Amino acid sequence: MHRFSYILLLILLCSAGCHGIKPPRNTRYIEREIQTTGYCKCGKCCNWKRNWLFRPIFTSGPNKGQRKIVGMTASGAMVKPGTIAADTSVYPFGTIMYIDGYGYGRVEDRGGAIKGQHIDLYFKSHKQALIWGRKNKTVKIWIVSK
């Protein structure tokens, strides 16, 4: 029973913001006041719908009408807890952030409405994203050069 309790505790801790993402050791971070919003991989959040063949397609933008791989980020990674969408001219792909109440995340996506000091945090469900809503947070940022 002791082993089961340990595993349960580990699962609870990880579901509370432990996304397996950590900042590089011995590096400094900067703090910025950033507007945060939530998103999921649904068509409403990610600008896609199903065509008459029931295949997902982009609904607008330069790829309008083209096939969409649901859950694929702009960096080519699949979306998962800890994925952050940001303005990549400000925070390039690979930038690690710590957001109080969310945990660590990595910039792996971008969005048309994400500009400047605004980030979008990935959640597993649309309901969770709506519950997060729009919050101004002081964010710790580690810009990782590749």
C-alpha positions as CSV (number, residue, x, y, z in Angstrom):
1,M,0.0,0.0,0.0
2,H,2.9,2.4,0.7
3,R,4.1,2.1,-2.9
4,F,0.6,2.9,-4.2
5,S,0.5,6.0,-2.0
6,Y,3.8,7.2,-3.4
7,I,2.7,6.7,-7.0
8,L,-0.5,8.5,-6.3
9,L,1.3,11.4,-4.7
10,L,3.7,11.6,-7.7
11,I,0.8,11.7,-10.1
12,L,-1.0,14.4,-8.2
13,L,2.2,16.5,-8.0
14,C,2.8,16.2,-11.8
15,S,-0.8,17.0,-12.7
16,A,-0.4,20.3,-10.7
17,G,2.1,21.8,-13.1
18,C,5.1,19.5,-13.3
19,H,5.4,19.1,-17.1
20,G,8.8,17.6,-17.2
21,I,10.2,21.0,-18.3
22,K,13.0,22.6,-16.3
23,P,15.2,25.7,-17.0
24,P,18.8,25.2,-17.8
25,R,21.1,25.0,-14.8
26,N,23.2,28.1,-13.7
27,T,21.3,30.5,-16.0
28,R,19.5,33.7,-15.1
29,Y,16.0,34.4,-15.8
30,I,14.1,37.6,-16.4
31,E,10.7,38.4,-15.0
32,R,8.0,40.1,-17.1
33,E,4.4,41.0,-16.5
34,I,2.6,39.0,-19.2
35,Q,-1.0,38.5,-20.2
36,T,-1.8,34.8,-20.2
37,T,-4.8,33.0,-21.8
38,G,-5.6,29.3,-22.2
39,Y,-6.1,27.2,-25.2
40,C,-6.7,23.6,-26.2
41,K,-6.4,21.7,-29.5
42,C,-10.1,22.1,-30.5
43,G,-11.2,23.8,-33.7
44,K,-12.5,26.9,-31.8
45,C,-9.1,27.5,-30.1
46,C,-6.9,26.5,-33.1
47,N,-8.8,27.7,-36.1
48,W,-9.9,24.5,-37.8
49,K,-13.0,22.6,-38.8
50,R,-13.9,19.3,-40.5
51,N,-14.6,19.3,-44.2
52,W,-17.2,17.1,-45.9
53,L,-14.8,14.1,-45.7
54,F,-14.6,14.7,-42.0
55,R,-10.9,15.7,-42.3
56,P,-9.7,18.7,-40.3
57,I,-8.8,21.7,-42.4
58,F,-7.7,25.3,-41.6
59,T,-10.5,27.8,-41.6
60,S,-8.5,30.9,-42.4
61,G,-5.0,32.3,-42.9
62,P,-2.4,31.4,-45.5
63,N,-3.3,27.6,-45.1
64,K,-7.1,28.1,-45.4
65,G,-8.7,25.0,-46.8
66,Q,-5.5,22.9,-46.4
67,R,-5.3,19.8,-44.2
68,K,-4.6,20.4,-40.5
69,I,-2.9,17.9,-38.3
70,V,-4.8,18.4,-35.0
71,G,-2.4,18.9,-32.1
72,M,0.7,19.8,-34.3
73,T,2.4,23.0,-33.1
74,A,4.1,25.6,-35.3
75,S,7.5,24.2,-34.2
76,G,6.5,20.7,-35.4
77,A,6.0,19.2,-31.9
78,M,2.8,17.6,-30.8
79,V,0.9,19.7,-28.2
80,K,1.1,18.6,-24.6
81,P,0.7,20.1,-21.1
82,G,3.4,22.7,-20.8
83,T,3.2,23.9,-24.4
84,I,3.1,27.6,-24.7
85,A,2.1,29.7,-27.7
86,A,4.0,33.1,-27.9
87,D,5.0,35.8,-30.3
88,T,8.2,34.1,-31.5
89,S,9.8,37.4,-32.5
90,V,9.8,38.2,-28.7
91,Y,10.1,34.7,-27.2
92,P,11.6,32.2,-29.7
93,F,10.9,28.5,-29.8
94,G,12.5,26.7,-26.9
95,T,12.1,29.6,-24.4
96,I,11.2,28.2,-21.0
97,M,8.8,30.0,-18.7
98,Y,7.4,29.5,-15.2
99,I,3.9,30.7,-14.7
100,D,2.5,30.6,-11.1
101,G,-0.6,28.4,-11.0
102,Y,0.4,26.6,-14.3
103,G,4.0,25.5,-13.8
104,Y,6.9,25.3,-16.3
105,G,6.3,25.5,-20.0
106,R,8.2,25.8,-23.3
107,V,7.4,28.0,-26.3
108,E,6.5,25.5,-29.1
109,D,3.6,27.3,-30.8
110,R,2.4,30.6,-32.1
111,G,-1.0,32.1,-32.9
112,G,-2.4,34.9,-35.0
113,A,-3.7,36.8,-31.9
114,I,-0.5,36.2,-29.8
115,K,1.5,39.4,-30.0
116,G,4.1,41.0,-27.7
117,Q,3.7,40.3,-24.0
118,H,0.9,37.8,-24.4
119,I,1.2,34.0,-24.1
120,D,-1.3,31.2,-24.6
121,L,-1.0,28.2,-22.3
122,Y,-2.1,24.7,-23.4
123,F,-4.7,22.8,-21.5
124,K,-6.1,19.3,-22.2
125,S,-9.7,20.4,-22.5
126,H,-11.6,23.5,-23.7
127,K,-13.3,23.7,-20.3
128,Q,-9.9,23.9,-18.5
129,A,-8.7,26.6,-20.9
130,L,-11.9,28.6,-20.2
131,I,-11.5,28.2,-16.5
132,W,-8.0,29.7,-16.7
133,G,-9.4,32.6,-18.7
134,R,-7.3,35.7,-19.1
135,K,-4.8,36.5,-16.3
136,N,-1.9,38.9,-16.0
137,K,1.0,37.1,-14.4
138,T,4.6,37.8,-13.4
139,V,6.4,35.2,-15.5
140,K,10.0,33.9,-15.1
141,I,11.6,33.5,-18.5
142,W,14.7,31.6,-19.6
143,I,15.4,32.4,-23.3
144,V,17.3,29.3,-24.6
145,S,19.5,29.9,-27.6
146,K,19.8,27.0,-30.0
